[in-house]
Amino acid sequence: MENTEKKLGFSTRQIHVGKFKNSAGALCDPIYQTSTFAFDSVEQGGARFAGTEAGYVYSRPANPTTNSVEAKIASLENGEAAMATASGMGAITATIYRSVVAGDEIVADETLYGCTFAFLSKEIVQLGVKVTFVDLNEPGALKKALTEKTKVVYFETPCNPTLKVIDIKAVADEAHAFNPSIRVVVDNTFCSPYLQRPLDLGADVVVHSATKYINGHGDVIAGFVVGKKEFIDDVRAIGVVHMNGAVMSPFNAFLIARGLKTLSIRMERHCANARKLAAWLEAHPAVKKVYYPGLESFEGYETAKKQMSDFGGMISIELKADKATTAATINKLKLCTIAVSLGDAETLVEHAASMTHSTYSAEELAEAGISEGLVRISTGLEDIEDIIADFEQAFADLK
């Protein structure tokens, strides 16, 4: 498989890469639900701990089931290696912990997932790391923020929850021109590797909340870090094993491998449904603004068309209504579910300012372009006619 892997298509790799032979001949990789592994001798145990002999010692650093799904994600992102983590935040924190020390600096886009923003603005700074938030789409903003102490440039694209699209290649080129050792880290959660591969565009590291599209079934909390093998080995050995302990369980790895088998066809349906829903929302008289990269009216449309193979399943909207009326309208949804997270089979709807982005102050929300009335929609896999009908009945009293 390894010799022919690069010749295989995406859908074939999401199913076959990383699978290993097992004594029973099981089609699906077994779940190695074990905390520790037996050694043939004290000498073998010592050699494995010393790194002079390959093999498993304990499921915190490595486990056959998690290793299998790591190989899949590394292949799908066109990366050398991947590390599975217990959550997306586990992936993000391990990456940052192994990229900076006290006195270093990070430049990050100002529009981020709420917990990521909280980690960068409130937590990592307590360790003596300076974080500068800028609008990476503003000409000259990155260049102005970079210093000789900058070690990381971090951003999402599309951004959560405004769907702002950032030009990955442009940012990576500018950061690396300033200093080739700057680590450009991209959160690719909204796209999954099926729609966008940041490493191909010049990024150094990709992080994912695999809770979302990669798993796709709303029953797993998980994350991944993807990049050069040397860095991933460091993230594994220190960032996860010694620092945050955010290790993916073998059972969750099994569930992600199951979900990955249908990633490409799920993403195609998510995208198709979102395109139709976004067009319907844009034409509705009660809708003030639609944030969706696939709309030609959207600010990031041209960049999205350049670096994404399709436009994703995420949409955000603002209604021509105050915050209370917006909440009352969303409460009328019957088929669609009011819930955070995204990428599930079900259509999920949330009020960003009071939920996923409640870590932002009112001033920080305004700076990030997140309005108090912004509603985020994760378009599901239901029949699009039923999704639209649900929004139509919920909007019935709006003018």
MARFILUM-513902 format. One record per residue (C-alpha): residue in one letter; x, y, z. Coordinates in Angstrom, 1 decimal, padded with zeros to 4 digits. Layout:
BEGIN
kelum->A, east->X, north->Y, up->Z
...
! end
This chain:
BEGIN
kelum->M, east->000.0, north->000.0, up->000.0
kelum->E, east->002.8, north->002.5, up->000.9
kelum->N, east->004.4, north->002.3, up->-002.5
kelum->T, east->001.2, north->002.9, up->-004.4
kelum->E, east->-000.5, north->005.2, up->-001.9
kelum->K, east->000.2, north->008.5, up->-003.8
kelum->K, east->-001.3, north->007.0, up->-007.0
kelum->L, east->-004.6, north->006.3, up->-005.3
kelum->G, east->-007.6, north->008.7, up->-005.3
kelum->F, east->-008.8, north->010.5, up->-002.2
kelum->S, east->-011.8, north->008.3, up->-001.6
kelum->T, east->-009.7, north->005.1, up->-002.0
kelum->R, east->-007.1, north->006.4, up->000.5
kelum->Q, east->-009.8, north->007.4, up->003.1
kelum->I, east->-010.9, north->003.8, up->003.2
kelum->H, east->-007.7, north->001.8, up->002.7
kelum->V, east->-004.6, north->003.7, up->004.0
kelum->G, east->-003.4, north->002.7, up->007.5
kelum->K, east->-005.3, north->-000.6, up->007.6
kelum->F, east->-003.2, north->-003.4, up->009.1
kelum->K, east->-003.3, north->-007.2, up->009.0
kelum->N, east->-004.8, north->-008.9, up->012.0
kelum->S, east->-004.8, north->-012.6, up->013.0
kelum->A, east->-008.6, north->-012.9, up->012.7
kelum->G, east->-008.8, north->-011.4, up->009.2
kelum->A, east->-011.3, north->-008.8, up->010.4
kelum->L, east->-012.2, north->-006.3, up->007.7
kelum->C, east->-012.2, north->-003.4, up->010.1
kelum->D, east->-009.1, north->-002.7, up->012.2
kelum->P, east->-009.5, north->-004.1, up->015.7
kelum->I, east->-009.9, north->-001.9, up->018.7
kelum->Y, east->-006.8, north->-002.4, up->020.8
kelum->Q, east->-008.6, north->-001.3, up->024.0
kelum->T, east->-005.6, north->-001.6, up->026.3
kelum->S, east->-003.6, north->000.8, up->028.4
kelum->T, east->-000.3, north->-001.1, up->028.4
kelum->F, east->001.5, north->-003.7, up->026.3
kelum->A, east->003.4, north->-006.8, up->027.5
kelum->F, east->007.2, north->-007.3, up->026.8
kelum->D, east->008.9, north->-010.6, up->026.2
kelum->S, east->011.6, north->-009.6, up->028.6
kelum->V, east->013.0, north->-006.8, up->030.8
kelum->E, east->015.6, north->-006.2, up->028.1
kelum->Q, east->012.9, north->-005.7, up->025.4
kelum->G, east->011.0, north->-003.3, up->027.6
kelum->G, east->014.1, north->-001.3, up->028.2
kelum->A, east->015.0, north->-001.2, up->024.5
kelum->R, east->011.5, north->000.1, up->023.6
kelum->F, east->011.7, north->002.8, up->026.2
kelum->A, east->015.1, north->003.7, up->025.0
kelum->G, east->013.8, north->003.9, up->021.4
kelum->T, east->016.3, north->001.3, up->020.1
kelum->E, east->013.6, north->-001.2, up->019.4
kelum->A, east->010.3, north->-000.5, up->017.7
kelum->G, east->007.1, north->-001.6, up->019.4
kelum->Y, east->004.3, north->-000.5, up->021.7
kelum->V, east->004.8, north->000.3, up->025.4
kelum->Y, east->001.8, north->002.2, up->026.5
kelum->S, east->-001.3, north->003.7, up->024.8
kelum->R, east->-000.5, north->007.3, up->025.7
kelum->P, east->002.3, north->007.6, up->023.2
kelum->A, east->001.0, north->005.1, up->020.6
kelum->N, east->-001.6, north->002.4, up->020.0
kelum->P, east->-002.2, north->000.3, up->016.9
kelum->T, east->-005.8, north->001.6, up->016.4
kelum->T, east->-004.9, north->005.3, up->016.7
kelum->N, east->-001.8, north->004.8, up->014.6
kelum->S, east->-004.0, north->003.4, up->011.8
kelum->V, east->-006.2, north->006.5, up->011.7
kelum->E, east->-003.2, north->008.8, up->012.0
kelum->A, east->-001.8, north->007.3, up->008.8
kelum->K, east->-005.1, north->008.0, up->007.0
kelum->I, east->-005.2, north->011.7, up->008.1
kelum->A, east->-001.6, north->012.2, up->007.2
kelum->S, east->-002.2, north->010.8, up->003.7
kelum->L, east->-005.4, north->012.8, up->003.1
kelum->E, east->-003.7, north->016.0, up->004.1
kelum->N, east->-000.5, north->015.2, up->002.1
kelum->G, east->001.5, north->015.4, up->005.3
kelum->E, east->004.4, north->013.3, up->006.4
kelum->A, east->002.8, north->012.3, up->009.7
kelum->A, east->-000.1, north->013.0, up->012.0
kelum->M, east->-000.8, north->012.8, up->015.7
kelum->A, east->-004.2, north->011.9, up->017.0
kelum->T, east->-005.5, north->013.8, up->020.1
kelum->A, east->-008.4, north->013.6, up->022.4
kelum->S, east->-009.9, north->016.9, up->021.1
kelum->G, east->-009.4, north->019.7, up->018.6
kelum->M, east->-008.2, north->021.9, up->021.5
kelum->G, east->-005.8, north->019.1, up->022.5
kelum->A, east->-004.3, north->019.3, up->018.9
kelum->I, east->-004.1, north->023.1, up->019.0
kelum->T, east->-002.5, north->023.4, up->022.5
kelum->A, east->000.0, north->020.6, up->021.8
kelum->T, east->001.0, north->022.4, up->018.6
kelum->I, east->001.5, north->025.8, up->020.3
kelum->Y, east->003.2, north->024.3, up->023.3
kelum->R, east->005.9, north->022.7, up->021.1
kelum->S, east->006.3, north->025.8, up->018.9
kelum->V, east->006.9, north->028.6, up->021.5
kelum->V, east->008.7, north->029.3, up->024.8
kelum->A, east->008.7, north->032.3, up->027.1
kelum->G, east->009.8, north->035.4, up->025.1
kelum->D, east->008.5, north->034.2, up->021.8
kelum->E, east->005.6, north->035.7, up->019.8
kelum->I, east->002.6, north->034.5, up->017.9
kelum->V, east->000.6, north->036.4, up->015.3
kelum->A, east->-002.9, north->035.1, up->015.0
kelum->D, east->-006.0, north->036.2, up->013.0
kelum->E, east->-008.5, north->038.0, up->015.1
kelum->T, east->-011.4, north->035.7, up->014.1
kelum->L, east->-011.1, north->032.3, up->015.8
kelum->Y, east->-013.1, north->029.6, up->017.5
kelum->G, east->-013.9, north->030.9, up->021.0
kelum->C, east->-011.8, north->028.4, up->022.9
kelum->T, east->-008.8, north->028.9, up->020.6
kelum->F, east->-009.1, north->032.7, up->021.2
kelum->A, east->-009.3, north->032.2, up->024.9
kelum->F, east->-006.2, north->030.0, up->024.9
kelum->L, east->-004.2, north->032.5, up->022.9
kelum->S, east->-005.5, north->035.6, up->024.5
kelum->K, east->-005.7, north->034.5, up->028.1
kelum->E, east->-003.7, north->031.3, up->028.8
kelum->I, east->-000.5, north->031.1, up->026.7
kelum->V, east->000.3, north->034.7, up->027.5
kelum->Q, east->000.6, north->033.7, up->031.2
kelum->L, east->003.6, north->031.6, up->030.1
kelum->G, east->005.4, north->034.7, up->028.8
kelum->V, east->004.4, north->034.4, up->025.1
kelum->K, east->003.1, north->037.5, up->023.3
kelum->V, east->000.2, north->037.1, up->021.0
kelum->T, east->-000.8, north->039.8, up->018.5
kelum->F, east->-004.2, north->039.5, up->016.8
kelum->V, east->-004.6, north->041.1, up->013.4
kelum->D, east->-006.9, north->040.9, up->010.4
kelum->L, east->-004.8, north->038.8, up->008.1
kelum->N, east->-006.9, north->040.0, up->005.1
kelum->E, east->-005.9, north->043.6, up->005.8
kelum->P, east->-003.0, north->044.6, up->003.5
kelum->G, east->000.2, north->045.1, up->005.4
kelum->A, east->-001.2, north->043.8, up->008.7
kelum->L, east->000.9, north->040.6, up->008.9
kelum->K, east->004.1, north->042.4, up->007.8
kelum->K, east->003.6, north->045.0, up->010.5
kelum->A, east->003.0, north->042.4, up->013.2
kelum->L, east->006.0, north->040.1, up->012.4
kelum->T, east->009.1, north->040.5, up->014.5
kelum->E, east->012.3, north->038.6, up->015.0
kelum->K, east->010.6, north->036.9, up->017.9
kelum->T, east->007.7, north->035.6, up->015.9
kelum->K, east->007.6, north->031.8, up->015.9
kelum->V, east->004.0, north->031.0, up->014.8
kelum->V, east->001.4, north->032.5, up->012.5
kelum->Y, east->-001.9, north->030.9, up->013.3
kelum->F, east->-005.3, north->031.2, up->011.6
kelum->E, east->-008.4, north->029.3, up->010.5
kelum->T, east->-009.9, north->029.4, up->007.0
kelum->P, east->-012.8, north->029.7, up->006.6
kelum->C, east->-012.9, north->031.4, up->010.0
kelum->N, east->-015.4, north->030.4, up->012.7
kelum->P, east->-018.1, north->031.8, up->012.6
kelum->T, east->-017.8, north->034.6, up->010.0
kelum->L, east->-016.6, north->032.2, up->007.2
kelum->K, east->-013.9, north->034.8, up->006.4
kelum->V, east->-011.6, north->033.2, up->003.9
kelum->I, east->-007.8, north->033.8, up->004.3
kelum->D, east->-005.4, north->033.3, up->001.4
kelum->I, east->-003.2, north->030.4, up->002.8
kelum->K, east->-000.4, north->030.7, up->000.2
kelum->A, east->-000.2, north->034.5, up->000.5
kelum->V, east->000.1, north->034.3, up->004.3
kelum->A, east->002.6, north->031.4, up->004.2
kelum->D, east->004.7, north->033.1, up->001.6
kelum->E, east->004.9, north->036.4, up->003.5
kelum->A, east->005.7, north->034.7, up->006.8
kelum->H, east->008.4, north->032.5, up->005.3
kelum->A, east->009.9, north->035.4, up->003.3
kelum->F, east->010.3, north->037.3, up->006.6
kelum->N, east->011.7, north->034.2, up->008.4
kelum->P, east->011.7, north->030.7, up->006.9
kelum->S, east->011.6, north->029.1, up->010.4
kelum->I, east->008.2, north->030.7, up->011.3
kelum->R, east->005.6, north->027.9, up->011.7
kelum->V, east->002.4, north->028.7, up->009.8
kelum->V, east->-000.4, north->026.7, up->011.4
kelum->V, east->-003.8, north->026.4, up->009.8
kelum->D, east->-007.0, north->025.1, up->011.4
kelum->N, east->-008.7, north->023.2, up->008.5
kelum->T, east->-011.7, north->022.0, up->010.5
kelum->F, east->-014.4, north->023.8, up->008.4
kelum->C, east->-013.1, north->022.2, up->005.2
kelum->S, east->-011.7, north->018.8, up->006.1
kelum->P, east->-008.8, north->017.6, up->003.8
kelum->Y, east->-011.4, north->016.8, up->001.1
kelum->L, east->-012.0, north->020.4, up->000.3
kelum->Q, east->-008.7, north->022.1, up->001.2
kelum->R, east->-005.1, north->021.0, up->001.9
kelum->P, east->-003.1, north->023.8, up->003.5
kelum->L, east->000.2, north->022.0, up->003.4
kelum->D, east->000.0, north->022.0, up->-000.4
kelum->L, east->-000.4, north->025.8, up->-000.2
kelum->G, east->002.7, north->026.4, up->001.9
kelum->A, east->001.5, north->025.9, up->005.5
kelum->D, east->003.7, north->024.0, up->007.9
kelum->V, east->001.1, north->022.4, up->010.2
kelum->V, east->-002.6, north->021.6, up->010.0
kelum->V, east->-004.8, north->021.1, up->013.0
kelum->H, east->-008.3, north->019.7, up->013.1
kelum->S, east->-011.2, north->019.2, up->015.4
kelum->A, east->-012.0, north->015.7, up->014.1
kelum->T, east->-015.1, north->015.9, up->016.2
kelum->K, east->-016.6, north->017.7, up->013.1
kelum->Y, east->-016.5, north->016.6, up->009.5
kelum->I, east->-013.7, north->014.1, up->009.8
kelum->N, east->-015.8, north->011.9, up->012.1
kelum->G, east->-019.1, north->013.2, up->010.8
kelum->H, east->-021.5, north->011.4, up->013.2
kelum->G, east->-021.6, north->013.6, up->016.3
kelum->D, east->-020.4, north->010.8, up->018.6
kelum->V, east->-016.7, north->011.6, up->019.0
kelum->I, east->-014.5, north->014.3, up->020.5
kelum->A, east->-011.1, north->014.2, up->018.8
kelum->G, east->-008.4, north->016.1, up->017.0
kelum->F, east->-005.3, north->015.8, up->014.8
kelum->V, east->-002.1, north->017.6, up->014.1
kelum->V, east->-000.5, north->017.0, up->010.7
kelum->G, east->003.0, north->018.1, up->009.4
kelum->K, east->006.6, north->017.1, up->009.0
kelum->K, east->007.5, north->013.9, up->010.8
kelum->E, east->010.1, north->015.5, up->013.0
kelum->F, east->007.6, north->018.0, up->014.4
kelum->I, east->004.9, north->015.5, up->014.8
kelum->D, east->007.3, north->013.2, up->016.7
kelum->D, east->008.0, north->016.1, up->019.0
kelum->V, east->004.3, north->016.9, up->019.5
kelum->R, east->003.7, north->013.2, up->020.3
kelum->A, east->006.6, north->012.8, up->022.7
kelum->I, east->006.4, north->016.1, up->024.5
kelum->G, east->003.3, north->018.1, up->023.5
kelum->V, east->000.8, north->015.4, up->024.1
kelum->V, east->002.5, north->012.7, up->026.2
kelum->H, east->004.3, north->015.0, up->028.6
kelum->M, east->002.3, north->018.2, up->028.5
kelum->N, east->-001.4, north->018.1, up->027.9
kelum->G, east->-002.0, north->014.4, up->028.0
kelum->A, east->-004.8, north->014.7, up->025.4
kelum->V, east->-004.5, north->011.2, up->023.9
kelum->M, east->-007.2, north->009.8, up->021.6
kelum->S, east->-008.8, north->006.7, up->022.9
kelum->P, east->-008.6, north->003.5, up->020.7
kelum->F, east->-012.4, north->003.3, up->020.6
kelum->N, east->-012.7, north->006.9, up->019.3
kelum->A, east->-010.0, north->006.1, up->016.7
kelum->F, east->-012.1, north->003.2, up->015.5
kelum->L, east->-015.2, north->005.5, up->015.2
kelum->I, east->-013.2, north->008.0, up->013.2
kelum->A, east->-011.9, north->005.3, up->010.8
kelum->R, east->-015.5, north->004.3, up->010.3
kelum->G, east->-016.6, north->007.9, up->009.7
kelum->L, east->-013.7, north->008.5, up->007.3
kelum->K, east->-014.9, north->005.8, up->004.9
kelum->T, east->-017.7, north->008.2, up->003.8
kelum->L, east->-015.9, north->011.6, up->004.2
kelum->S, east->-015.9, north->012.4, up->000.5
kelum->I, east->-019.5, north->011.6, up->-000.2
kelum->R, east->-020.7, north->013.3, up->003.0
kelum->M, east->-018.8, north->016.5, up->002.1
kelum->E, east->-020.3, north->016.5, up->-001.4
kelum->R, east->-023.8, north->016.4, up->000.1
kelum->H, east->-023.0, north->019.0, up->002.8
kelum->C, east->-021.7, north->021.3, up->000.1
kelum->A, east->-024.6, north->020.7, up->-002.3
kelum->N, east->-027.1, north->021.4, up->000.5
kelum->A, east->-025.3, north->024.5, up->001.7
kelum->R, east->-025.1, north->026.0, up->-001.7
kelum->K, east->-028.9, north->025.7, up->-002.1
kelum->L, east->-029.7, north->026.9, up->001.4
kelum->A, east->-027.3, north->029.9, up->001.1
kelum->A, east->-029.0, north->031.0, up->-002.2
kelum->W, east->-032.4, north->030.7, up->-000.6
kelum->L, east->-031.3, north->032.6, up->002.5
kelum->E, east->-029.7, north->035.4, up->000.4
kelum->A, east->-033.0, north->035.9, up->-001.5
kelum->H, east->-035.2, north->036.0, up->001.6
kelum->P, east->-036.4, north->039.5, up->002.5
kelum->A, east->-035.8, north->038.9, up->006.3
kelum->V, east->-032.2, north->038.1, up->005.9
kelum->K, east->-029.7, north->041.0, up->006.2
kelum->K, east->-026.5, north->039.2, up->005.3
kelum->V, east->-025.4, north->035.7, up->004.3
kelum->Y, east->-021.8, north->034.6, up->005.1
kelum->Y, east->-021.0, north->031.8, up->002.7
kelum->P, east->-017.8, north->031.4, up->000.6
kelum->G, east->-019.8, north->029.9, up->-002.3
kelum->L, east->-021.8, north->033.1, up->-002.9
kelum->E, east->-020.4, north->035.5, up->-005.5
kelum->S, east->-021.5, north->038.4, up->-003.3
kelum->F, east->-019.3, north->037.1, up->-000.5
kelum->E, east->-016.0, north->038.9, up->000.1
kelum->G, east->-013.9, north->035.8, up->000.1
kelum->Y, east->-015.5, north->034.1, up->-002.9
kelum->E, east->-012.5, north->034.5, up->-005.2
kelum->T, east->-009.9, north->033.2, up->-002.7
kelum->A, east->-012.2, north->030.3, up->-001.7
kelum->K, east->-012.6, north->029.4, up->-005.4
kelum->K, east->-008.8, north->029.4, up->-005.7
kelum->Q, east->-007.9, north->027.2, up->-002.7
kelum->M, east->-011.0, north->025.1, up->-001.9
kelum->S, east->-012.4, north->022.4, up->-004.2
kelum->D, east->-015.9, north->023.3, up->-003.0
kelum->F, east->-017.4, north->025.8, up->-000.6
kelum->G, east->-018.2, north->023.7, up->002.5
kelum->G, east->-021.3, north->023.1, up->004.6
kelum->M, east->-021.1, north->026.1, up->006.9
kelum->I, east->-023.2, north->029.2, up->006.6
kelum->S, east->-023.7, north->032.2, up->008.9
kelum->I, east->-026.5, north->034.8, up->008.7
kelum->E, east->-027.7, north->038.0, up->010.2
kelum->L, east->-031.5, north->038.7, up->010.2
kelum->K, east->-033.1, north->042.1, up->009.9
kelum->A, east->-034.1, north->041.8, up->013.5
kelum->D, east->-032.8, north->042.6, up->017.0
kelum->K, east->-031.1, north->040.0, up->019.1
kelum->A, east->-034.3, north->038.9, up->021.0
kelum->T, east->-036.3, north->038.5, up->017.8
kelum->T, east->-033.5, north->036.6, up->016.2
kelum->A, east->-033.4, north->034.2, up->019.2
kelum->A, east->-037.2, north->033.8, up->019.1
kelum->T, east->-037.0, north->033.0, up->015.4
kelum->I, east->-034.4, north->030.4, up->015.8
kelum->N, east->-036.4, north->028.8, up->018.6
kelum->K, east->-039.1, north->028.1, up->016.1
kelum->L, east->-037.0, north->025.6, up->014.1
kelum->K, east->-038.5, north->022.1, up->014.3
kelum->L, east->-036.3, north->019.9, up->012.1
kelum->C, east->-033.0, north->021.7, up->012.5
kelum->T, east->-031.4, north->021.4, up->015.9
kelum->I, east->-030.2, north->024.2, up->018.2
kelum->A, east->-026.7, north->023.0, up->019.2
kelum->V, east->-023.1, north->023.8, up->019.0
kelum->S, east->-020.5, north->021.8, up->017.0
kelum->L, east->-020.8, north->021.2, up->013.3
kelum->G, east->-020.2, north->018.6, up->010.5
kelum->D, east->-022.9, north->016.2, up->011.8
kelum->A, east->-025.5, north->014.5, up->009.7
kelum->E, east->-028.1, north->016.8, up->011.4
kelum->T, east->-028.4, north->020.5, up->010.6
kelum->L, east->-027.2, north->022.4, up->013.6
kelum->V, east->-027.9, north->026.0, up->014.4
kelum->E, east->-026.3, north->028.2, up->017.1
kelum->H, east->-026.1, north->031.8, up->018.2
kelum->A, east->-022.3, north->032.4, up->018.1
kelum->A, east->-022.0, north->035.4, up->020.5
kelum->S, east->-023.7, north->033.6, up->023.4
kelum->M, east->-022.4, north->030.1, up->022.7
kelum->T, east->-019.2, north->029.1, up->020.8
kelum->H, east->-017.8, north->032.7, up->021.0
kelum->S, east->-018.9, north->033.7, up->024.5
kelum->T, east->-015.2, north->033.9, up->025.4
kelum->Y, east->-015.0, north->037.1, up->023.4
kelum->S, east->-015.9, north->040.5, up->025.0
kelum->A, east->-018.3, north->042.7, up->023.2
kelum->E, east->-015.4, north->044.8, up->022.0
kelum->E, east->-013.5, north->041.7, up->020.8
kelum->L, east->-016.6, north->040.4, up->019.0
kelum->A, east->-016.8, north->043.7, up->017.1
kelum->E, east->-013.1, north->043.7, up->016.2
kelum->A, east->-013.5, north->040.1, up->014.9
kelum->G, east->-016.5, north->041.0, up->012.8
kelum->I, east->-018.9, north->038.8, up->014.8
kelum->S, east->-022.2, north->040.6, up->015.2
kelum->E, east->-024.4, north->040.1, up->018.3
kelum->G, east->-027.1, north->038.7, up->016.0
kelum->L, east->-025.0, north->036.3, up->013.9
kelum->V, east->-026.4, north->032.8, up->013.6
kelum->R, east->-024.2, north->029.9, up->012.5
kelum->I, east->-025.6, north->027.0, up->010.5
kelum->S, east->-024.0, north->023.7, up->010.0
kelum->T, east->-025.9, north->022.4, up->007.0
kelum->G, east->-026.7, north->018.7, up->007.4
kelum->L, east->-027.4, north->015.8, up->005.2
kelum->E, east->-031.2, north->015.9, up->005.3
kelum->D, east->-033.2, north->016.5, up->002.1
kelum->I, east->-032.5, north->020.1, up->001.3
kelum->E, east->-036.2, north->020.8, up->000.7
kelum->D, east->-037.0, north->019.8, up->004.3
kelum->I, east->-034.2, north->022.1, up->005.6
kelum->I, east->-035.4, north->025.0, up->003.6
kelum->A, east->-039.0, north->024.4, up->004.7
kelum->D, east->-038.0, north->024.5, up->008.3
kelum->F, east->-036.3, north->027.8, up->008.0
kelum->E, east->-039.2, north->029.1, up->005.9
kelum->Q, east->-041.7, north->028.3, up->008.7
kelum->A, east->-039.4, north->029.8, up->011.3
kelum->F, east->-039.1, north->033.0, up->009.3
kelum->A, east->-042.8, north->033.3, up->008.6
kelum->D, east->-043.5, north->036.1, up->011.0
kelum->L, east->-040.5, north->038.2, up->009.9
kelum->K, east->-040.8, north->041.0, up->007.4
! end
